[in-house]
Amino acid sequence: MKAILCVEHGEPEKLAWTEVPDPEPGPGQVRIAVRAAGVNFPETLIIRNLYQFKPPLPFVPGGEAAGIVEAVGEGVTRVAPGQAVIAMTGTGAFAEKLLAHEHQLVPLPDGVPFDLAAGFVMTYGTSHHALRQRAALRPGETLLVLGAAGGVGLAAVEIGALLGARVIAAASSAEKLELARQHGAAFTLNYETDDLKERVKELTGGQGADVVYDPVGGRFAEPAFRSIAWNGRYLVVGFAAGDIPRLPLNLPLIKGAAIVGVFWGAFIQREPDVHAANMEELLGWWREGRLRPHVGARLPLREGAKAIRLLMDRQAMGKVILINDVA
């Protein structure tokens, strides 16, 4: 089979589209013929050896995919050959065939296309967990979403609106803000041209945002925190800007606010039952048409390096999906 292979750590241009052996499922494992794979921010870090999880070289990047079960190992009972599934594996998805453990699979709902399914679980799962469990977002509260046109940001806009919040979408261009409006944002701000703190103050009548969802970090973190309301919750989701911010700790003190970490990957391992309930709610919303996943770019599987570069350069809107065009 062919796969995108990381042989040495570095920029995405070092990745190779090459022949590798077909994986054979062991006990509890499943081999999947990949139809589509989602591209996520952790891929931009893991190939440069900057992520928390550091797989040994060489490895195939890609943490989520959708496809057809091709073979199962001993003891597998939840899925069977021929079944369509979504897989969350951490690595291995940017390949024509993927090996996954049975517990890493979610049955693909009838009628859901592979490309949308491949980009659903990580972005929506992260944002749902952040807003439900970590922020306990309540109807009528104000939610400020930074990076609102990216994968997790756009999911947060949709879910926040579904949960009854007034969503302020923050992004870097009029095009990105328009996309956020189409997905439920009540208000927008362009943090390249607007004063973030003053704009949030204006939009909230001086009260500030009850919850700040921040997958960006960098220079926008401090003004976003300064715009938070009393008893606000600041969600640390990621650092797409590249810099980990250093917030003055007097700010949460005088605001009576909380800085709350969101580590979805650890959550699904530590609290699998809660994760399962989250996914049931999300998939139900999707089937009802209340969530509308947006794919901003579809590229052939062999162009995985180009797809990662789109995320690194912050050119992506919604999800970037790799399609196995030889499946």
N, C-alpha and C positions, 0 to 999 in steps of 0.2 A: 504494500500500500504506500501511498504518498502522504507526507506530513510536513508541516513547518517545524523545523528542528532548531533548537537553541544549543549550539555547540560550545560557544563561549559567550560570556556576559558582555553586554554592550548595547548599542543602539539597534533599533529594529532592522536596519539595513544589513546587519550581520546574520540575520536569520536565513536559513536555507530551506528551500522546497525540495525534498529529497525522498528517496526510497528507504523505507524502514520495514522491519518484519511485521507481519500481522500479529496482533496480540492474541494470546490464548487465555480464555477465562479459567481461573482456578475456582476453588470452592467459594461460593457466595458471590461470584463475579459474573458479569454480563458483557458480551461484546456487542457494540452498537455500530451499525452502518450510519455514519454521520450524514445528515441531509443539510444541516445548517448549524453554525456556531456563533455564539454571541461574543463580542469583543468588549472587555471591561477595563477600567482603569488599573486594576492590579496587574494586568499584562504589561503595562508600561513600566512597572516597577520590577516585576519578577525577572524579566529578561536582563535587567541591569543589576541584579542581585541586591535590590533595595527593599524587597518586600519582607514581611515578617516570616513567611514560609519560604524556605530556600531549598528547592529540589536539587538533587545532584545533577551535574551535567553528564551527558546531554539529556535534554528533556523537550517534550512537546508542550508549548504553552496553550492556554485556553482553558477556562474554567467551566463553561456551560455549553451545552449542545442539545439538539433535538434530532432524533433519527429513529431507526427501526432496529429492534432487537434481532441480532443475527445468530447468536449462540449463547448458551447459559452454562455455568459451571455447576458442580455438584451442590445440592442443597438449596438452589434457587427456586422459590415457590411463588413469588409475587408477580413475576413477569414471564413471558414465554416468547419464543421466536416468532417474528412477524408482528409483534406489538409495537406501537408507536409510543415513544417515551421522551421525557425531558431529563437530561442528566446534569448534575452538579458535581464536578470532580476536582476542581482546583487546578489541575493541569491535564493535558492530553487531548483537548477538544479540537485543536487545529489540525485534524488528521482525517483521513477518509474512514478510519475505524477507531473506535474509542473503547477502552476498557473501564468499566465502572463497577463499584460494589452495588449490590441490590438496594441497599438503603439510600443510595445517592440518586435514585430514580423516582420520577413522578409520572404517572400515566398521562399521556397527552389527550386532552379532551377532544371529543369528536368534532370535526369541522374546523379545528384550529390549524392554520398553516405552519409548516416547520419554521419558516423564517421568523414569524412573530413569536413562536414558542421558544426559540433558541435565545431570544433576548429578554425574556420575561422574568424569570425566577430571581436572578441576582439583583436587578435594579428595583423591581417592585418589592421583592422580599426585604431588601435593605431598608427601603423607605417606609414600608409598612411597619417593620419592627421598630424603626426609629420613632415614628409618630405614635404608634400604639403603646408599645411597652416602655420606651425610654423617655418620651416626652409626655405621655398620657394626654395627648392633645384633645381638647374639649370643644364641642360646638360653640361657635361665637367667638373663639379666640382668634388672634391674628398670628399667622405663620409667615415668616420671612424666609424665602428659599433663595440661597445664593447658587449660581451656576444652574439657573432654572431651566435651561434648554438642553442640558446634558442628560445622560441616561438616568442616573438616580435623581437628579434635580427635577426633571420633567415628571417622573413617577411621583415624587413628593408633592408637586403641584396638584396632580390629579387626586392623589389619596387625601391630601389635606382638604381639598374642596369637597370630596365625598364625605369626609368626617365632619363637615359643617364649619370649617375654619374660613376666615377671610384671608386669602392668600395674596401676599405681595411677592411677585417674581422679580428677581434681580439677575440681570445678564448684561452682556457687553455689546449688544447690537439691537437695532430695531427689529431685524428679522427674527432673532432669538426670542425677543419679548413678545412678538406677535404669535409665535408658536406656543409660548406659555399661556397667553390669553386664550388661545383656541382649546387649551387643555384645562381650563378652570381658574386661571389667575384672575382675581378681581382688580388688582392694581399692579403696576410695573414700575421699575426704576432701572435706569441704565447707569451702572456704576463706573462707566468710563467717562460719563459727562455729568451725572448728578452727584451732589453731595449725599452720600448714602445715609448718614445719620440724620441730616436735615429732612431728606425726602421721607424717611420712615416716620419721623416726628410729625411731618405734615399730614401724612396719610392716616395716622393713628390718633390725631387730635392731641398730640403730645404724650400719649400713654406709652408708646413703644410697642414692639412685637413681643407677644407672649412666648413664642418659640422661634428660634433661629436655626435653620437647617443649613449646615455649612459643609459641603463636600469640596470646597475650594481652598480655604486657608489663605496663606499669603497676606498681602497688604489689606485685604478687605475684612479680615477677622476682627481687628480691634474696633473699627467704626461700626461693624455689625453688632458687636457686643455692647458698645456704648448706646446702641439704639434699642436695647432690650428693655422690656417692662419689669416692674417690680414682681418678684416671684417667677421671673422668666426662666426658660430652659434653653441653653445653648448646646445644640447637638454637634459634636465633633464627628464628622462622617469620613472625611478624607482631605487630601492636600493636593488637589489637581493643579494648583498654581505652582507647586514644586517646593515651596517654603513652608516649614512648620512654624506657625506663629507663636510668639511669646506674649501672652496677655498679662498685663499688670493685675496682680491678684487682689488689689483693692477694689477692682471693678465688680466682681461677684459679691464682695462684701457690701458695698454701698447700694447695689441693686437688689440685694436679697435674692440673687440669681444663682442658678446651678450650671456648671459645666458638665455635660453628660457625654460620655464616650459611646460610640455605636460601632460594635465589632460583630457584624452579622455572621461572619464565618464561625466565630467561636460560639455565638448564640445557638446556631442550629445544631452544634455538637453537644452543647451543655443542656439545652432545653428542647429536645426533639419534639416533644408533644405540643409545646406552644408553637413551634415552627410549623408543625403539621396543621394546627388550627389556623394559623395565619395564612398558609397556602390555600386551605379550603375556602377561607373568606375571599382571598384575592381571585382565585379561579372562578368562584361564584360571581363576583363582580364582573369579571371578564365575560363570562357566558351571558350575563344580563346586558352586556353592552355598556356598562358604567365605567369601564376602563378602556382606553383606546391607545394601545402601544404604538409609538411612532418610530418607524425605521427611517433614519435619515440617509443611510448609505448601505447598499448591498454590493459586496465585492466577491469575486471568486475565491474559493478557499486558498488557492495558491498565492493570493495577494494578501496574506495575513500580515506581513511586515508593513505594507502600505496602510492597512486598517489600523494597526497600532500607532503608526505615525500620525494618523488623523486625530486620535485621542490625545497624543502627546502635544500636538500643536493646537489643541482646543478648537479644532475645526468641525467637530462632530455636533450634530443636533439630533437629540433622541438617541437611538441605538445604531451601532454599526454592526452589520451582520455579514458573516462569511457564508457563501453558498457553495456546497459541493456539487458543481455543475456536471460531474461525471457519474453522480449517483443514479 
